[in-house]
Amino acid sequence: MKGYVVTVYKTIKDEVVLKNYAIKAREAINKHKGKFLVRGGKKITTEGDESPRTVVIEFPSFAEAETFFYSKEYQDAHAILKDTVVRHHQII
C-alpha cells in the first residue's frame, strides 16, 4: 500500500526560506522515490480555515514515507524552516 505525506500550511512567514527548504527537500523526496501529487496551485476552501499552501507527496509505501521523513537528508531540509511556517504535517 502506498504512503503519503500530507502538509497543510497555516502560515508562511518567508517565501524565500520556504523556497530554499523546498529545493533541499526535493533531493530527499527523489531519493526516497516520492512523487508530488499536489504542490500548491489552484484551490477552493469549502470548509475550515483558509490555507496558503497544501502539499501531497506519494511514496511507494508507508514505510518509505516514514523513512523519508526521518532521513538525514530531509531533516537537514526541515531545519531550514525553523519558525518560518506553521503547518499540519502527516504521514498516512
DSSP file with accessible surface (Angstrom, degrees, kcal/mol):
  #  RESIDUE AA STRUCTURE BP1 BP2  ACC     N-H-->O    O-->H-N    N-H-->O    O-->H-N    TCO  KAPPA ALPHA  PHI   PSI    X-CA   Y-CA   Z-CA
    1    1 A M              0   0  213      0, 0.0    61,-0.8     0, 0.0     0, 0.0   0.000 360.0 360.0 360.0 138.5    0.0    0.0    0.0
    2    2 A K        -     0   0  100     59,-0.2     2,-0.3    60,-0.1    60,-0.2  -0.222 360.0-140.4 -69.4 158.8    1.3    3.4   -0.9
    3    3 A G  E     -A   59   0A   0     56,-1.7    56,-3.4    58,-0.4     2,-0.4  -0.889  14.2-159.5-119.4 153.2    2.3    6.0    1.7
    4    4 A Y  E     -A   58   0A  71     88,-3.0    88,-3.1    -2,-0.3     2,-0.5  -0.985  15.9-149.6-135.1 144.5    1.6    9.8    1.6
    5    5 A V  E     -AB  57  91A   1     52,-2.4    52,-2.5    -2,-0.4     2,-0.5  -0.973  22.2-170.5-108.2 122.6    3.0   12.9    3.2
    6    6 A V  E     -AB  56  90A  26     84,-2.5    84,-2.6    -2,-0.5     2,-0.5  -0.976   4.5-177.6-118.7 123.4    0.3   15.5    3.5
    7    7 A T  E     -AB  55  89A   5     48,-3.0    48,-2.7    -2,-0.5     2,-0.6  -0.986   8.3-174.0-126.8 121.8    1.2   19.0    4.6
    8    8 A V  E     -AB  54  88A  50     80,-2.7    80,-3.0    -2,-0.5     2,-0.3  -0.970  19.4-145.0-114.8 114.6   -1.3   21.8    5.1
    9    9 A Y  E     -AB  53  87A   6     44,-2.9    44,-0.6    -2,-0.6    78,-0.3  -0.599  18.9-177.7 -80.8 137.3    0.3   25.1    5.8
   10   10 A K  E    S+     0   0A 114     76,-3.5     2,-0.3     1,-0.4    77,-0.2   0.799  73.6   3.3 -97.8 -42.9   -1.4   27.5    8.2
   11   11 A T  E     - B   0  86A  65     75,-1.8    75,-2.0    40,-0.1    -1,-0.4  -0.994  54.2-163.6-143.4 149.6    1.1   30.4    7.9
   12   12 A I  E     - B   0  85A  33     -2,-0.3    73,-0.2    73,-0.2     3,-0.2  -0.975   6.1-178.6-132.0 115.6    4.2   31.1    5.8
   13   13 A K  S    S+     0   0  143     71,-3.2     2,-0.3    -2,-0.4    72,-0.1   0.766  74.2  24.4 -86.0 -29.1    6.4   34.0    7.1
   14   14 A D     >  -     0   0   69     70,-0.4     4,-2.0     1,-0.1    -1,-0.3  -0.882  54.8-167.4-145.9 108.9    9.1   34.0    4.4
   15   15 A E  H  > S+     0   0  126     -2,-0.3     4,-2.3     1,-0.2     5,-0.1   0.805  91.6  57.8 -65.1 -31.4    8.6   32.6    0.9
   16   16 A V  H  > S+     0   0   97      2,-0.2     4,-2.3     1,-0.2    -1,-0.2   0.934 107.6  46.2 -66.9 -44.3   12.4   32.7    0.2
   17   17 A V  H  > S+     0   0   32      1,-0.2     4,-2.5     2,-0.2    -2,-0.2   0.928 112.0  52.0 -62.9 -42.3   13.1   30.5    3.2
   18   18 A L  H  X S+     0   0    9     -4,-2.0     4,-2.6     1,-0.2    -2,-0.2   0.911 108.7  50.7 -60.7 -40.8   10.3   28.2    2.0
   19   19 A K  H  X S+     0   0  142     -4,-2.3     4,-2.2     2,-0.2    -1,-0.2   0.919 109.8  49.6 -64.1 -42.7   11.8   28.0   -1.5
   20   20 A N  H  X S+     0   0   83     -4,-2.3     4,-1.8     1,-0.2    -2,-0.2   0.903 111.8  49.2 -62.9 -40.5   15.3   27.1   -0.1
   21   21 A Y  H  X S+     0   0   20     -4,-2.5     4,-3.2     1,-0.2     5,-0.2   0.932 109.2  52.7 -61.1 -45.8   13.7   24.4    2.1
   22   22 A A  H  X S+     0   0   43     -4,-2.6     4,-2.2     1,-0.2    -2,-0.2   0.880 106.7  52.1 -61.9 -39.6   11.8   23.0   -1.0
   23   23 A I  H  X S+     0   0   95     -4,-2.2     4,-0.9     2,-0.2    -1,-0.2   0.944 115.6  40.8 -61.2 -46.6   15.0   22.8   -3.1
   24   24 A K  H >X S+     0   0   76     -4,-1.8     4,-1.1     1,-0.2     3,-0.5   0.908 114.0  52.5 -70.0 -41.0   16.7   20.8   -0.3
   25   25 A A  H 3X S+     0   0    3     -4,-3.2     4,-2.6     1,-0.2     3,-0.2   0.867  99.7  63.7 -64.6 -35.2   13.6   18.7    0.5
   26   26 A R  H 3X S+     0   0  101     -4,-2.2     4,-2.9     1,-0.2     5,-0.2   0.869  96.9  57.5 -58.9 -36.4   13.2   17.7   -3.2
   27   27 A E  H <X S+     0   0  113     -4,-0.9     4,-2.1    -3,-0.5    -1,-0.2   0.928 110.2  43.3 -59.0 -45.6   16.6   15.9   -3.0
   28   28 A A  H  X S+     0   0    0     -4,-1.1     4,-1.7    -3,-0.2    -2,-0.2   0.892 112.5  53.1 -68.4 -38.8   15.3   13.7   -0.2
   29   29 A I  H  <>S+     0   0    4     -4,-2.6     5,-3.1     1,-0.2    -2,-0.2   0.948 111.3  45.9 -61.2 -47.6   11.9   13.2   -1.9
   30   30 A N  H ><5S+     0   0   95     -4,-2.9     3,-1.7     1,-0.2    -1,-0.2   0.909 109.1  55.2 -62.4 -42.4   13.6   12.0   -5.1
   31   31 A K  H 3<5S+     0   0  121     -4,-2.1    -1,-0.2     1,-0.3    -2,-0.2   0.852 111.0  45.4 -59.5 -34.1   16.0    9.7   -3.1
   32   32 A H  T 3<5S-     0   0   16     -4,-1.7    -1,-0.3    -3,-0.2    -2,-0.2   0.137 119.1-108.5-100.7  20.1   13.0    8.0   -1.5
   33   33 A K  T < 5 +     0   0  141     -3,-1.7    -3,-0.2     1,-0.2     2,-0.2   0.794  60.8 164.4  63.2  32.1   11.0    7.7   -4.7
   34   34 A G      < -     0   0   13     -5,-3.1     2,-0.4    -6,-0.2    25,-0.2  -0.490  22.3-159.3 -80.5 153.4    8.5   10.3   -3.8
   35   35 A K  E     -C   58   0A 126     23,-2.3    23,-3.3    -2,-0.2     2,-0.3  -0.995  18.5-124.9-135.5 125.3    6.1   11.9   -6.3
   36   36 A F  E     +C   57   0A  54     -2,-0.4    21,-0.2    21,-0.2     3,-0.1  -0.549  30.8 169.3 -69.4 127.3    4.3   15.2   -5.9
   37   37 A L  E    S+     0   0A  80     19,-3.1     2,-0.4     1,-0.4    20,-0.2   0.703  76.0  15.9-101.3 -36.0    0.6   14.8   -6.3
   38   38 A V  E     +C   56   0A  59     18,-1.9    18,-2.5     3,-0.0    -1,-0.4  -0.996  60.1 166.9-139.3 132.5   -0.3   18.3   -5.1
   39   39 A R  E     -C   55   0A 116      1,-0.4    16,-0.2    -2,-0.4     2,-0.1  -0.666  66.0 -64.6-147.1  85.3    2.1   21.2   -4.6
   40   40 A G  S    S+     0   0   20     14,-2.8    -1,-0.4    -2,-0.2    13,-0.1  -0.432  82.4 126.1  70.0-144.0    0.3   24.5   -4.1
   41   41 A G        -     0   0   67     -2,-0.1    -1,-0.1    -3,-0.1    13,-0.1  -0.284  63.5 -12.9  89.8-173.1   -1.8   25.6   -7.1
   42   42 A K        +     0   0  207     -2,-0.1     2,-0.3     2,-0.0    -2,-0.0  -0.339  69.5 163.0 -66.5 140.7   -5.4   26.5   -7.5
   43   43 A K        -     0   0   85     -2,-0.1     2,-0.4     2,-0.0    -2,-0.0  -0.987  31.8-150.2-155.5 159.3   -7.8   25.7   -4.6
   44   44 A I        -     0   0  140     -2,-0.3     2,-0.7     6,-0.0    -2,-0.0  -0.994  19.4-141.0-131.8 124.9  -11.1   26.4   -3.1
   45   45 A T        +     0   0   52     -2,-0.4     3,-0.1     1,-0.2     5,-0.1  -0.791  26.1 170.2 -87.0 116.0  -11.6   26.2    0.6
   46   46 A T        +     0   0  125     -2,-0.7     2,-0.3     1,-0.3    -1,-0.2   0.633  66.2  11.7-101.6 -19.2  -15.1   24.6    1.2
   47   47 A E  S    S+     0   0  171      2,-0.1    -1,-0.3     0, 0.0     2,-0.0  -0.983 106.8  12.3-151.7 154.0  -14.8   24.1    5.0
   48   48 A G  S    S-     0   0   69     -2,-0.3     2,-0.1    -3,-0.1    -3,-0.0  -0.206  98.9 -20.3  78.6-169.2  -12.4   25.1    7.8
   49   49 A D  S    S-     0   0  132      1,-0.1    -2,-0.1    -2,-0.0     2,-0.1  -0.435  70.2-103.2 -78.2 146.8   -9.7   27.7    7.8
   50   50 A E        -     0   0  125     -2,-0.1    -1,-0.1    -5,-0.1    -2,-0.0  -0.388  36.4-156.6 -63.9 141.5   -8.1   29.1    4.6
   51   51 A S        -     0   0   12      1,-0.1   -41,-0.2    -2,-0.1     3,-0.1  -0.987  16.3-147.3-125.6 135.2   -4.6   27.7    4.0
   52   52 A P  S    S+     0   0   72      0, 0.0     2,-0.3     0, 0.0   -42,-0.1   0.723  81.4   7.6 -74.2 -17.9   -1.9   29.3    1.9
   53   53 A R  E     -A    9   0A  68    -44,-0.6   -44,-2.9   -13,-0.1     2,-0.4  -0.969  54.7-168.0-164.3 143.3   -0.5   26.1    0.6
   54   54 A T  E     -A    8   0A  41     -2,-0.3   -14,-2.8   -46,-0.2     2,-0.4  -0.996   8.8-170.5-134.3 139.6   -1.1   22.3    0.6
   55   55 A V  E     -AC   7  39A  12    -48,-2.7   -48,-3.0    -2,-0.4     2,-0.4  -0.998   4.3-175.0-131.8 134.2    1.4   19.6   -0.5
   56   56 A V  E     -AC   6  38A  28    -18,-2.5   -19,-3.1    -2,-0.4   -18,-1.9  -0.996   6.1-173.8-128.9 125.2    0.7   15.9   -1.0
   57   57 A I  E     -AC   5  36A   9    -52,-2.5   -52,-2.4    -2,-0.4     2,-0.4  -0.977  12.2-147.3-121.7 130.5    3.6   13.5   -1.8
   58   58 A E  E     -AC   4  35A  33    -23,-3.3   -23,-2.3    -2,-0.4   -54,-0.2  -0.806  14.5-172.8 -98.7 137.1    3.1    9.9   -2.7
   59   59 A F  E     -A    3   0A   2    -56,-3.4   -56,-1.7    -2,-0.4   -25,-0.1  -0.864  39.0-108.1-122.2 159.5    5.7    7.2   -1.8
   60   60 A P  S    S-     0   0   60      0, 0.0     2,-0.3     0, 0.0     3,-0.1   0.790  98.6  -1.6 -58.2 -27.3    5.8    3.5   -2.8
   61   61 A S  S  > S-     0   0   39    -59,-0.2     4,-2.0     1,-0.1   -58,-0.4  -0.977  71.3-106.5-155.8 165.3    4.8    2.5    0.8
   62   62 A F  H  > S+     0   0   97    -61,-0.8     4,-2.5    -2,-0.3     5,-0.2   0.919 120.6  54.9 -60.2 -43.6    4.0    3.9    4.2
   63   63 A A  H  > S+     0   0   55      1,-0.2     4,-2.7     2,-0.2    -1,-0.2   0.890 107.0  49.5 -59.4 -40.1    7.4    2.6    5.4
   64   64 A E  H  > S+     0   0   45      2,-0.2     4,-2.6     1,-0.2    -1,-0.2   0.896 109.8  51.3 -68.0 -37.8    9.2    4.6    2.6
   65   65 A A  H  X S+     0   0    0     -4,-2.0     4,-2.2     2,-0.2    -2,-0.2   0.920 112.7  46.1 -63.1 -41.6    7.3    7.7    3.5
   66   66 A E  H  X S+     0   0   84     -4,-2.5     4,-2.1     2,-0.2    -2,-0.2   0.928 111.7  50.7 -67.1 -43.3    8.3    7.3    7.1
   67   67 A T  H  X S+     0   0   75     -4,-2.7     4,-0.8     1,-0.2    -2,-0.2   0.911 109.3  52.8 -60.6 -42.5   12.0    6.6    6.2
   68   68 A F  H >< S+     0   0    3     -4,-2.6     3,-1.1     1,-0.2     6,-0.4   0.954 108.5  49.5 -55.1 -52.4   12.0    9.7    4.0
   69   69 A F  H 3< S+     0   0   35     -4,-2.2    -2,-0.2     1,-0.3    -1,-0.2   0.900 116.2  40.8 -59.8 -41.6   10.7   11.9    6.9
   70   70 A Y  H 3< S+     0   0  151     -4,-2.1    -1,-0.3    -5,-0.1    -2,-0.2   0.472  90.5 117.2 -88.8   0.8   13.3   10.7    9.4
   71   71 A S  S <X S-     0   0   14     -3,-1.1     4,-2.7    -4,-0.8     5,-0.2  -0.278  74.6-122.1 -67.2 152.3   16.2   10.6    6.9
   72   72 A K  H  > S+     0   0  141      1,-0.2     4,-2.5     2,-0.2     5,-0.2   0.907 112.1  57.1 -59.2 -39.8   19.2   12.9    7.4
   73   73 A E  H  > S+     0   0   64      1,-0.2     4,-1.6     2,-0.2    -1,-0.2   0.924 111.8  39.5 -60.7 -45.4   18.6   14.5    4.0
   74   74 A Y  H  > S+     0   0    1     -6,-0.4     4,-3.3     2,-0.2    -1,-0.2   0.916 113.3  53.9 -73.2 -40.1   15.0   15.5    4.9
   75   75 A Q  H  X S+     0   0   65     -4,-2.7     4,-1.9     1,-0.2    -2,-0.2   0.876 107.1  52.7 -62.5 -34.7   15.8   16.5    8.5
   76   76 A D  H  X S+     0   0   65     -4,-2.5     4,-0.6    -5,-0.2    -1,-0.2   0.911 112.6  45.2 -63.6 -41.9   18.6   18.8    7.1
   77   77 A A  H >X S+     0   0    0     -4,-1.6     3,-1.4    -5,-0.2     4,-0.6   0.936 110.2  54.1 -64.9 -45.3   16.0   20.4    4.8
   78   78 A H  H >X S+     0   0   65     -4,-3.3     3,-1.2     1,-0.3     4,-0.7   0.860  99.2  62.7 -58.7 -36.1   13.4   20.6    7.6
   79   79 A A  H 3< S+     0   0   58     -4,-1.9     3,-0.4     1,-0.3    -1,-0.3   0.774  91.6  66.9 -62.3 -25.9   15.9   22.5    9.8
   80   80 A I  H << S+     0   0   58     -3,-1.4    -1,-0.3    -4,-0.6    -2,-0.2   0.858  94.3  58.6 -62.6 -33.2   16.0   25.3    7.2
   81   81 A L  H X< S+     0   0    4     -3,-1.2     3,-3.2    -4,-0.6    -1,-0.2   0.845  70.3 157.6 -66.7 -37.5   12.3   26.1    8.1
   82   82 A K  T 3< S-     0   0  179     -4,-0.7     3,-0.3    -3,-0.4    -1,-0.2  -0.205  81.3 -21.6  45.1-117.5   13.0   26.9   11.8
   83   83 A D  T 3  S+     0   0  117      1,-0.2    -1,-0.3    -3,-0.1    -2,-0.1   0.034 110.2 107.5-107.9  29.8   10.0   29.1   12.8
   84   84 A T  S <  S+     0   0   14     -3,-3.2   -71,-3.2   -72,-0.1   -70,-0.4   0.782  80.3  30.8 -77.1 -29.2    9.2   30.2    9.2
   85   85 A V  E     -B   12   0A  19     -3,-0.3     2,-0.4   -73,-0.2   -73,-0.2  -0.927  56.9-152.5-130.6 155.7    6.0   28.2    8.8
   86   86 A V  E     +B   11   0A  73    -75,-2.0   -76,-3.5    -2,-0.3   -75,-1.8  -0.999  39.5 153.7-119.5 127.3    3.2   26.8   10.9
   87   87 A R  E     -B    9   0A  40     -2,-0.4     2,-0.6   -78,-0.3   -78,-0.3  -0.982  48.1-121.1-152.0 160.8    1.8   23.6    9.3
   88   88 A H  E     -B    8   0A 103    -80,-3.0   -80,-2.7    -2,-0.3     2,-0.4  -0.944  36.6-174.2-104.1 121.5    0.0   20.4    9.8
   89   89 A H  E     +B    7   0A  49     -2,-0.6     2,-0.3   -82,-0.2   -82,-0.2  -0.979   5.9 172.4-127.7 125.0    2.2   17.5    8.6
   90   90 A Q  E     -B    6   0A  84    -84,-2.6   -84,-2.5    -2,-0.4     2,-0.5  -0.975  28.7-147.9-133.1 149.4    1.1   13.9    8.5
   91   91 A I  E      B    5   0A  40     -2,-0.3   -86,-0.2   -86,-0.2   -29,-0.0  -0.974 360.0 360.0-107.9 121.9    2.4   10.6    7.1
   92   92 A I              0   0   91    -88,-3.1   -88,-3.0    -2,-0.5   -27,-0.1  -0.888 360.0 360.0-130.4 360.0   -0.6    8.5    6.1
